[in-house]
Amino acid sequence: MSKEIIITNENFEVEVIKSDAPVLLDFWASWCTPCKMIAPFIEQIADEYDGRLKVGKVNVDEQAGLASRHNIVSIPTLTVYKAGEVALQQAGALPKADIVKLVEQFL
């Protein structure tokens, strides 16, 4: 079972800003082919890093306000939060190894 959390405007403060662990957010949409390509990697990372990294999914169609606040202009976009602040933002589909490298530096 995946450890990913669905992030909404309602739970963003608690799940992301107030998180003790770094948070990887995946901004995606159901119609986005590159988003579908990286989805299994995001799910695997959520499972493999459970307890050290929180992984959240933000559907940009359903959470347009969050996407706008993060200046999301292209999806997929991965954002890493550490201590309540954006530490990194990377647009585009990446291989799993590259996503792991992005998050490892914040663990």
N, C-alpha and C positions, 0 to 999 in steps of 0.2 A: 504494500500500500504506500502510495506516495506521501511524502511529508510536506508537499507544497501547500501554501496557504493562499486562498483567494483574497487579494487585497482590494478593499473598497475605500471610498472616501470615509465611511463610517468607522472602519477599524484601522485606518492608516496610522493614526497617532499611537495607538497601543502596540500594534504589531511591528511597526517600522521605527518610528521616532523614539519610542521608549524601550526598544529591544536592547537587551544586554549583549546579545550576539550580533555580529555583522549580518546584514540583510542583503540578499541578492534579489532584485526585482526584475522580472521579465515582463516588459510591456509588449503585448501581442494582440492579435485579432484572429478570429476563426477563419477568415478568408485569406490570410497571409501565408503563402507557401513557405517562405523562409522561416516563419515562426513555427510552422509544423515540422520543419526539418530539425530545428534545435530543441523542440519540446521534449523528446526522449532524453537528451543530454541534461536538460534542466531538471527533469524528474530524477534521473540517476544521481545528480549532484545533491539534490535535496535529500535523498536517501543515504548517500555515502557520507555526507557531512552533517547528518542529524545530530543536534546537540552542540555543534560548533558554529553552524551557519544556518540562518533562517532563510528560506526560499519562498518568495511570493510571486504570484502571477497577477498581472493587472491587464484586464481586457480593456483596450483603449476605446472600443465602441460603447461599452457599458460604463466606463469610468473616464469620460472625456475630461472632467475637471482635473483629475490626477494627472492625466497625460499632458494637459495644458500646463499645469504647475511645474512639470518636469521638462517642459519644452520639447516634447516628443514630436519629431517631424518625420521620422522614419522608424519602421518596425521591421524586425524585432530590435528593441533597445534594451540593453541590460544596464541596470544601475545598482551600484553597491553603496549601501549606507553603513556608516560606522559611527557609533556614538551620536546617532540622531542627525548626522550630516551626510550629504552626498559626497562620497569619496572618489567615485569613478562613474563615468557613463560611457557606454560603448554601443554604437549602432551597428546593425548588420548581423548576419548569421555567421557564427564561428564554429569551428570544430570543438568537440568537448575538451580536448587538451588545452585549447586557448582560453576557454571559459574558466577552467580550473586554475590556470595561471593568473587570470584576473582576480579571482576570489582568494586564492592562497595568500596573496600579499597582505590581506586584511585579517587573517586568522591569527 
